[in-house]
């Protein structure tokens, strides 16, 4: 009798352990599944332009009719809500250009979202006034520049695919739109074309104190693919569509210009020089009238200097180089 009791007791203990083990195994499977879901590649997901969520993708978007009057060049300027003074300076200087010869130019500003109701109301008012703001539904931070740039590319594909060229640049840049258009016309290449300040062999910065620090987890390779500096690069509109398409297969990377380079590498699109000499400058090139007539970009201009530069170039129009 005692033996039977012991056997029943052991059977009960075994059944209990089996139940506990089975439950624990199920929990482990669920945790593994959740972990795998979390560790999947983060890729830029671009909703289609006709989806019901477009108003959420673009809280603010301009009202344009590219089909009726297609621009030759669209300039997309990354900015933040704090940089209204810079936007106004661009609107009154190099972004004021609307036509060069018979070629049309359009300039738009790319912003992220603001949770501040007052700021958003001010942006809505600014958008109503100038009709040149494109806003995305993501936090407006430096490391979301990739999302901001991809938003601009998505907007081009959805609303202005009739343009010939697109330029992405920043709000502290001087852009010589007239000379840029002149060089693009001379180049006469409207497909598979990307140009700017070329960075063919940059390496990841592993200094943790750097603004551009990239860990080996984020990017394990020793060299980036060729890319153009984010201060200003130009691409034909067909490249915009190709970048948008391939971006769903390229892991998100927080350095926007490198990310675009990753997309171009996957597309097997090579970077090209726009001119036999440098015309895109990532730094503030020392000013001379003749020098600034023959460059496309120069970096590091606060708003008041943009006005000074415009006025100086206007006064010296008769000066020969």
FENPESUL-V420083 format. One record per residue. N is the residue number from 1. OMEGA is omega as a letter, one per 40 degrees, with the letter a starting at -180 (NA if undefined). NEAR is the number of other C-alpha atoms within 8 Angstrom. D_LAST is the distance of its C-alpha to the last C-alpha in whole Angstrom. Layout:
N;OMEGA;NEAR;D_LAST, N;OMEGA;NEAR;D_LAST
This chain:
1;i;4;115, 2;i;5;113, 3;i;6;111, 4;i;7;110, 5;i;8;109, 6;i;8;106, 7;i;8;105, 8;i;8;104, 9;i;8;102, 10;i;8;100, 11;i;8;100, 12;i;8;98, 13;i;8;96, 14;i;8;95, 15;i;8;94, 16;i;8;92, 17;i;8;90, 18;i;8;89, 19;i;8;88, 20;i;8;86, 21;i;8;85, 22;i;8;84, 23;i;8;82, 24;i;8;80, 25;i;8;79, 26;i;8;78, 27;i;8;76, 28;i;8;74, 29;i;8;73, 30;i;8;72, 31;i;8;70, 32;i;8;68, 33;i;8;67, 34;i;8;66, 35;a;8;64, 36;i;8;63, 37;a;7;61, 38;a;6;60, 39;i;6;58, 40;i;6;57, 41;i;6;53, 42;i;6;51, 43;i;10;49, 44;a;11;47, 45;a;6;49, 46;i;7;47, 47;a;8;49, 48;a;7;49, 49;a;6;47, 50;a;5;51, 51;a;7;53, 52;a;5;55, 53;a;7;53, 54;i;11;49, 55;i;8;50, 56;i;8;51, 57;i;9;48, 58;i;11;45, 59;i;11;47, 60;i;11;44, 61;a;10;42, 62;i;9;40, 63;a;5;41, 64;i;5;39, 65;a;8;39, 66;a;12;37, 67;a;7;39, 68;a;5;39, 69;a;6;35, 70;i;11;34, 71;i;13;30, 72;a;10;28, 73;i;13;27, 74;i;13;29, 75;i;12;28, 76;a;13;31, 77;i;12;30, 78;a;14;33, 79;i;11;34, 80;a;10;38, 81;a;9;40, 82;a;4;39, 83;i;9;35, 84;i;8;35, 85;i;7;33, 86;i;11;30, 87;i;11;31, 88;i;8;31, 89;i;12;27, 90;i;13;26, 91;a;9;28, 92;a;9;26, 93;a;11;22, 94;i;12;21, 95;i;10;25, 96;a;8;25, 97;i;10;23, 98;a;8;26, 99;i;8;24, 100;a;10;21, 101;i;4;22, 102;a;5;25, 103;a;8;25, 104;i;11;27, 105;i;13;26, 106;i;11;29, 107;i;10;29, 108;a;11;32, 109;a;12;33, 110;i;16;36, 111;i;14;39, 112;a;13;42, 113;i;11;45, 114;i;10;47, 115;i;5;51, 116;a;6;50, 117;a;7;51, 118;i;6;49, 119;a;9;46, 120;i;10;47, 121;i;8;48, 122;i;8;44, 123;i;9;42, 124;i;9;44, 125;i;8;43, 126;i;10;40, 127;i;12;40, 128;a;7;42, 129;a;6;39, 130;i;7;36, 131;a;10;38, 132;a;10;35, 133;i;14;37, 134;a;14;39, 135;i;12;42, 136;a;15;44, 137;i;10;47, 138;a;8;47, 139;a;8;46, 140;i;10;43, 141;a;7;42, 142;a;5;40, 143;i;7;42, 144;i;11;42, 145;i;12;38, 146;i;14;40, 147;a;10;42, 148;i;13;39, 149;i;12;37, 150;i;10;39, 151;i;9;40, 152;i;11;37, 153;i;12;37, 154;a;12;41, 155;i;9;40, 156;a;10;37, 157;a;10;40, 158;a;9;42, 159;a;8;40, 160;i;12;37, 161;a;9;38, 162;i;9;36, 163;i;13;32, 164;a;10;30, 165;i;12;29, 166;i;14;29, 167;i;12;27, 168;i;14;29, 169;a;13;27, 170;a;11;29, 171;i;11;29, 172;a;10;27, 173;i;12;24, 174;i;11;20, 175;i;8;20, 176;a;12;16, 177;a;9;19, 178;a;7;16, 179;i;11;15, 180;i;9;18, 181;i;10;20, 182;a;8;17, 183;i;10;18, 184;i;10;22, 185;i;7;22, 186;a;6;20, 187;i;7;23, 188;i;6;25, 189;a;7;28, 190;i;9;30, 191;i;8;33, 192;a;10;34, 193;i;13;30, 194;a;13;29, 195;i;13;26, 196;i;13;24, 197;a;13;24, 198;i;12;27, 199;a;9;30, 200;a;7;32, 201;i;8;35, 202;i;9;35, 203;i;7;39, 204;i;10;41, 205;a;8;41, 206;i;9;44, 207;a;7;44, 208;a;7;46, 209;a;5;44, 210;i;8;41, 211;a;4;40, 212;i;6;39, 213;i;11;43, 214;i;11;44, 215;i;9;48, 216;i;8;49, 217;i;5;51, 218;a;7;48, 219;a;8;46, 220;a;7;49, 221;a;6;46, 222;a;6;44, 223;i;8;41, 224;i;10;39, 225;i;11;38, 226;i;14;34, 227;i;13;33, 228;i;15;29, 229;a;12;29, 230;i;10;30, 231;i;10;27, 232;i;14;25, 233;a;14;26, 234;i;11;27, 235;i;13;29, 236;a;14;31, 237;i;14;34, 238;i;8;36, 239;i;12;36, 240;a;14;36, 241;a;11;40, 242;i;9;40, 243;i;13;40, 244;a;12;42, 245;a;7;45, 246;a;11;45, 247;i;12;44, 248;i;11;48, 249;a;6;49, 250;a;10;46, 251;i;10;48, 252;i;10;46, 253;a;9;43, 254;i;9;42, 255;a;10;39, 256;a;12;37, 257;i;11;34, 258;i;13;37, 259;i;12;39, 260;i;10;37, 261;i;12;36, 262;i;12;40, 263;a;12;40, 264;i;11;38, 265;i;11;39, 266;i;8;43, 267;a;9;41, 268;i;6;40, 269;a;10;36, 270;i;8;34, 271;a;11;30, 272;i;9;27, 273;i;8;23, 274;a;10;21, 275;i;7;18, 276;i;5;19, 277;a;4;17, 278;i;8;18, 279;i;11;17, 280;a;11;20, 281;a;13;20, 282;i;10;24, 283;i;7;23, 284;a;9;21, 285;i;7;17, 286;a;4;16, 287;i;6;14, 288;a;6;10, 289;a;8;8, 290;i;8;6, 291;a;8;9, 292;i;9;11, 293;a;8;9, 294;i;8;10, 295;i;13;14, 296;i;13;17, 297;i;13;19, 298;a;14;19, 299;i;13;23, 300;a;8;25, 301;i;11;24, 302;a;8;27, 303;a;11;27, 304;i;8;26, 305;i;8;23, 306;i;13;22, 307;i;11;22, 308;i;8;20, 309;i;8;17, 310;a;10;18, 311;i;8;18, 312;i;8;15, 313;i;9;13, 314;a;7;15, 315;a;7;14, 316;a;8;10, 317;a;6;10, 318;a;5;10, 319;a;5;7, 320;i;4;4, 321;NA;3;0
